[in-house]
Amino acid sequence: MILFPAVDVKDGRCVRLRQGKKDEVTVFADDPLQMARHWVDLGARWLHVVDLDGAFDGRPVNFGLVRRMCAELPIPVQLGGGIRDIATARAYVEAGVERLIIGTMALEQPDLFAEMCAALPGKVGVSLDAADGRLKTKGWVSDAGLTVDEVLPRLEAAGAPFIIYTDISRDGMHAGVNLAAMERLCAATRIPVIAAGGVTNLDDLKKLWPLSSRGLEGVITGRAIYEGTLDFRAAMDWIAAQE
């Protein structure tokens, strides 16, 4: 199981949002690259980066910063936010991004998403962000009019290599993981799943661990490691001991 430290970028700084609301921002560092290096020093094997400006604006706002991260960090980067066309996706891959995370476009333009998956095989995953069972788009501010179960068949047909599932109601709230939702999703699809939203402490990872043999590829953590309710190094050591 991969533990992904999240570096969310807004206005050039490393931040976290509560439930994805852009006006509920906590700034954790003025230099996202320096913060990324901090997680690398603590043993991170992957980095999860979100261009929040890009997610809200629908275009790659922090491309230069992401390219520097890919060039200067010794671990792979997966990136989401503002990737709405194949040209942008190709540019990020050429800049060194290992995997791309598509949200809005995967739900609103499924044919284009399938085309992107075919053009960049193994590189283009999807973010399913849900509140009360309903999927959200455009930085979590628009209702997609779809449920997770409704979109899974098309994602499998498109060849999506992974799914990130975020419970928006728990994101940044220290509310604990939605274990029931993760169990249902892992059982419903053969696509590897990454959990996000609500991870608060090591107990949450322990609850999710049994799913690592049933399709759970990893867990994204943000506010918990920034505020210290989850000790990142201790969590990495615990995972290593299980493996």
Secondary structure, 3 states (H helix, E strand, C coil): CEEEEEEEEECCEEEEEECCEEEEEEEEECCHHHHHHHHHHCCCCCEEEEEHHHHHHCCCCCHHHHHHHHHHCCCCEEEECCCCCHHHHHHHHHCCCCEEEECHHHHHCHHHHHHHHHHCCCCEEEEEEEECCEEEECCCCEEEEEEHHHHHHHHHHHCCCCEEEEEHHHCCCCCCCCHHHHHHHHHHCCCCEEEECCCCCHHHHHHHHHHHHCCEEEEEECHHHHHCCCCHHHHHHHHHHHC
